[in-house]
Amino acid sequence: MLQDVATMDAAKISRVAEQAAPELAVVVPTFNERANIEKLYEKLSITLRSIAWEMIVVDDNSPDKTADVAWSLGRRHPNIRCIKRVGRRGLSSACTEGILSTSAPYVAVIDGDLQHDERILPTMLQKARSGADIVVGTRYSERATSEGFSAARQLGSTLATRMSALLTGRFLSDPMSGFFLVRRDLFVGLAPSLSSEGFKILLDLVVTATRQGSKPEIAEIPYEFRERNAGDSKMSPLVVSQFLGLWFSKLTGDIVPPSFLLFSLVGLSGVAVHLAVLWALTSIGTTTFIVAQVTATMAAMTWNFAVNNVLTYADRKLKGIRFWTGLLSFYAVCSLGAIANISVASLIYEMRSGPILAGLAGALMSSVFNYSVTRVITWR
């Protein structure tokens, strides 16, 4: 009998937590997490049963219809809702949209794959109530464990941590963590200055807050990093490259956008493709130089477009017929960029500058032109 009463009291507390104005919002950015969302909600319900909270799923139009599961849960529980984003992707921008959609004074970000230990959320919230601006769930303190890490991922995260310390000017054991809690008012003030690109928003948040003069009070809570419950890991060369783009952008004081760095690196790889094709056609085949040069140029532009489509503009990736129309527009823009290259290089050379300086100026001009115009036309 006493057990039944206790169960009823727990259920009543849980219902109150669901219906009250939330003190804590838990933002869950998702892409193909259909098998995990309900389990995560159940775990959060147990952990946060005495706290007024809400769960905000921000789904990037998952092919597995993660949003449908979240909406179905929302019909049964008033403290869960879903924002489905169509035509745009990216963890950082998803987190920003989720955080800005709530009135809760505190917001936590947690992955939907159950690798983050939701049981430390009450402790994280208490730290924030006590004055911390940002509370980070860390995988690297002496008391934390990382069962979900492979050796390669462990090494990569360690390197990223050291690189991040150069930007933040302070030691954080896990600046690349995707599990953190922040005061919403602090985030709202910083949001216009945050990058919408990439997959790691915490580093951007800390660096931006520090540089704007409001050095945040940061607390760290260790937790057990678990194995993924279902689905595929989002860690990939794309995530690594976008982190490097963000890191370089912050290193330059946001003068260089992360996507421009990636675009430029792809362009350099295109030079290698161009030279390889040109050498093959002129050394091995019997093609004339003019034909070889045109073929190599087209091969390089095709390579640049394809790689940029999956790397630089992963959140705007073109598919189907849009891939081919995008390729044609990329050809057109890059052709105009070549004209700009030659024009600027010639102008600089006529000003009695050396050919190397003139060539570099022309290449920079065409890079900026191609990046700016294709961003608006090809990947609009």
C-alpha positions, 0 to 999 in steps of 0.5 A, spaced: 500 500 500 505 504 501 509 503 495 502 504 491 502 511 494 509 512 493 508 511 486 502 515 485 506 521 489 512 520 484 507 520 478 503 526 481 510 530 481 512 528 474 505 531 471 507 537 475 514 538 472 511 536 465 505 542 466 509 548 470 512 553 466 519 550 465 525 552 469 530 548 464 529 546 457 533 540 454 535 542 447 536 535 443 539 536 436 537 530 432 538 527 425 536 520 424 535 518 431 528 515 431 530 509 435 533 513 441 528 519 442 523 516 446 528 512 450 531 519 452 525 522 454 523 517 459 530 517 462 529 525 462 523 524 465 526 520 471 532 524 472 528 531 472 521 528 475 522 534 481 524 540 476 519 543 471 522 542 464 521 541 457 524 537 451 525 541 445 527 536 439 530 540 433 530 535 427 534 536 421 528 533 416 531 526 418 529 521 413 528 516 418 522 521 420 525 522 427 520 528 427 514 524 427 516 520 433 517 527 437 510 529 435 507 523 437 510 524 444 508 531 444 501 529 443 502 525 450 506 529 454 505 537 454 513 538 455 516 536 449 515 539 442 519 539 436 522 544 431 523 540 424 528 544 419 527 543 412 532 546 407 538 547 412 542 542 417 548 543 422 548 542 429 550 549 431 545 552 428 540 547 431 542 548 438 541 556 437 534 555 434 532 550 440 535 555 445 532 561 442 525 558 442 524 557 450 523 562 455 526 557 460 532 561 464 536 555 463 538 551 457 541 544 456 544 541 450 544 534 450 545 529 444 539 524 442 544 518 442 544 516 449 551 517 450 551 523 454 549 521 461 542 525 463 543 523 470 548 529 472 543 534 469 540 536 476 547 537 478 549 541 472 542 545 474 544 546 481 551 549 479 548 554 474 543 556 480 549 557 484 552 562 479 555 558 474 554 561 467 556 555 463 556 548 466 560 543 461 559 535 462 566 533 461 568 526 459 576 528 461 576 529 468 579 524 473 572 522 475 569 521 468 569 515 464 569 514 456 566 507 454 564 510 448 570 513 445 575 509 440 582 510 441 582 514 434 576 519 437 580 519 444 586 522 440 582 527 436 579 529 442 585 530 446 588 534 440 582 538 439 582 540 446 589 543 446 587 547 440 581 550 443 585 552 449 589 557 445 583 560 443 579 560 450 586 562 454 583 557 459 584 550 461 577 546 460 578 539 460 572 538 454 571 544 450 569 540 445 563 537 449 556 537 446 553 536 453 552 543 456 548 547 460 547 555 459 544 561 462 539 563 456 540 570 457 547 570 456 546 565 450 541 570 447 546 576 448 551 572 444 547 569 439 548 574 434 556 573 434 555 566 434 557 562 427 551 558 424 556 553 421 559 547 424 558 541 429 561 544 435 557 550 439 560 550 446 567 552 443 564 558 439 560 560 445 566 560 450 570 564 446 565 569 444 563 570 451 570 571 453 572 576 447 566 580 448 568 582 456 563 577 459 568 572 461 563 566 463 564 563 470 564 555 467 563 549 472 565 542 469 561 536 471 564 529 470 560 523 467 560 517 463 560 517 456 556 511 454 556 507 447 551 509 442 544 506 443 542 506 436 543 509 429 550 511 426 555 516 429 555 523 427 563 523 427 566 524 420 571 527 416 566 532 415 565 534 423 573 534 423 574 539 417 568 544 420 572 544 427 578 546 423 574 551 420 571 554 426 578 554 430 581 558 424 576 563 424 576 564 431 583 564 431 583 570 426 577 574 430 572 571 425 575 575 420 575 569 415 568 565 415 569 557 417 566 556 410 571 560 406 577 556 409 574 550 407 572 553 400 579 555 399 582 548 401 578 545 396 580 550 391 587 548 393 586 540 392 582 542 385 589 545 383 592 538 384 587 535 380 588 540 375 595 539 374 594 531 375 589 531 369 593 536 365 600 532 366 596 525 364 593 528 357 599 531 355 605 526 357 601 520 356 596 521 351 596 525 344 592 531 346 594 538 344 595 543 350 589 547 349 584 541 349 588 538 355 588 545 359 580 546 358 579 538 360 583 539 366 580 546 368 573 542 367 575 536 371 578 541 377 571 545 377 567 539 377 572 536 383 571 543 387 564 543 386 563 536 388 567 536 394 564 543 396 557 540 396 559 535 401 564 538 405 563 546 405 556 546 404 553 540 407 548 543 410 545 546 403 547 539 400 544 539 393 541 533 390 538 530 384 536 535 379 539 541 383 546 538 383 546 538 376 543 545 375 548 547 381 554 544 377 552 548 371 552 555 375 558 553 379 562 552 372 559 559 370 561 563 376 568 560 376 569 562 369 567 569 371 572 568 377 577 566 372 576 573 368 577 577 375 583 573 376 586 575 370 584 582 370 586 583 377 593 580 376 594 584 370 593 590 373 597 589 379 603 587 374 602 593 370 603 597 377 610 594 376 609 589 382 613 582 381 609 576 377 608 572 383 605 578 387 600 579 381 599 572 381 597 571 388 593 577 388 589 575 382 588 568 385 585 571 392 581 575 388 578 569 384 577 565 390 573 571 394 569 572 388 567 564 387 566 563 394 561 569 395 557 568 388 557 561 389 554 561 396 549 566 393 547 563 387 549 555 387 548 554 394 543 559 396 
